[in-house]
């Protein structure tokens, strides 16, 4: 390759979800280092474009033997960013075992003793997530059931599939933490749970994958999700590609990127307890925290003395009633700062903090930055 030009990398990635995040990471690397030209295929299997571009390397989701053969047939360095199947290509992808363990830890900190992971045994990444989730759960003393999507024999039509999933979900004991280790296919979990007679999160707390903000926020309630850091996957894949094209030492067989964390939303906003009074208190806080309530209001709503409720609440939840009120308010403020352009004073009022000064004080103490800095950062964090 002539040294006076940038190498061209062709990306063969899906246009949404994980593929879109990886694409952003590749572009971010190219813009920062100015040592790579990126061409993006609209169709992952666009062999004609691949031959027309004559790339110096390809980064793609090579999820089938046919796609792997296509990548090898181009006779240029190729990096796989998908762990659907084992391939001979260098691999840069999410650390799927860490993803599964992280999801389990999120449930365990919320005192869930009954857990379930929904996966697909034909997908390598799903098996890794499911096994790590189960191992983490059982080491902590929780019970965990593995449910293989292949065993449900789901119908192709959305209506029939939703009925089948609702029937399966109906049989799950409550309270239970459910980890979706595979894509849910765009179905509304809240709708399916309602058809199954399950309340999210009271009966069924749910964590999904990918942290697709729009998809997660569109469900009712909004769904918690593991952010597997697809952007960094793309960034590191681009870095590795430059090394390959420039003839530097080849990357290790695989580079696994750790997940960022769980973005907590409404689907995991309660705890795995059967104590009706604590559950009632949590529900009241979730509904009313942003309306200026205090500990006394919670105790009156549950009809229990302050000392008794505080003791039982802290024992089960692991924090005080006031801390939980503050946590819900803080999550709402984070949401408004991330997804709206409302001024800080309005965010403070809508989140129940009263004024911008109080909001700023809590943010600096709990988040380590000002509300403005959090908004500029553009990424919600879990609490």
Secondary structure as GFF3:
##gff-version 3
##sequence-region A 1 383
A	DSSP	beta_strand	7	12	.	.	.	ID=ss1
A	DSSP	alpha_helix	17	33	.	.	.	ID=ss2
A	DSSP	beta_strand	36	40	.	.	.	ID=ss3
A	DSSP	alpha_helix	47	53	.	.	.	ID=ss4
A	DSSP	beta_strand	57	60	.	.	.	ID=ss5
A	DSSP	alpha_helix	65	73	.	.	.	ID=ss6
A	DSSP	beta_strand	77	80	.	.	.	ID=ss7
A	DSSP	beta_strand	90	94	.	.	.	ID=ss8
A	DSSP	alpha_helix	96	108	.	.	.	ID=ss9
A	DSSP	beta_strand	114	119	.	.	.	ID=ss10
A	DSSP	alpha_helix	124	139	.	.	.	ID=ss11
A	DSSP	beta_strand	143	148	.	.	.	ID=ss12
A	DSSP	three_ten_helix	149	152	.	.	.	ID=ss13
A	DSSP	alpha_helix	158	170	.	.	.	ID=ss14
A	DSSP	beta_strand	176	180	.	.	.	ID=ss15
A	DSSP	alpha_helix	189	195	.	.	.	ID=ss16
A	DSSP	beta_strand	204	209	.	.	.	ID=ss17
A	DSSP	alpha_helix	213	218	.	.	.	ID=ss18
A	DSSP	beta_strand	224	227	.	.	.	ID=ss19
A	DSSP	alpha_helix	230	245	.	.	.	ID=ss20
A	DSSP	beta_strand	254	257	.	.	.	ID=ss21
A	DSSP	beta_strand	261	263	.	.	.	ID=ss22
A	DSSP	three_ten_helix	266	268	.	.	.	ID=ss23
A	DSSP	alpha_helix	276	288	.	.	.	ID=ss24
A	DSSP	three_ten_helix	289	291	.	.	.	ID=ss25
A	DSSP	alpha_helix	295	302	.	.	.	ID=ss26
A	DSSP	alpha_helix	306	317	.	.	.	ID=ss27
A	DSSP	alpha_helix	321	339	.	.	.	ID=ss28
A	DSSP	alpha_helix	344	351	.	.	.	ID=ss29
A	DSSP	alpha_helix	356	366	.	.	.	ID=ss30
A	DSSP	alpha_helix	371	377	.	.	.	ID=ss31
###
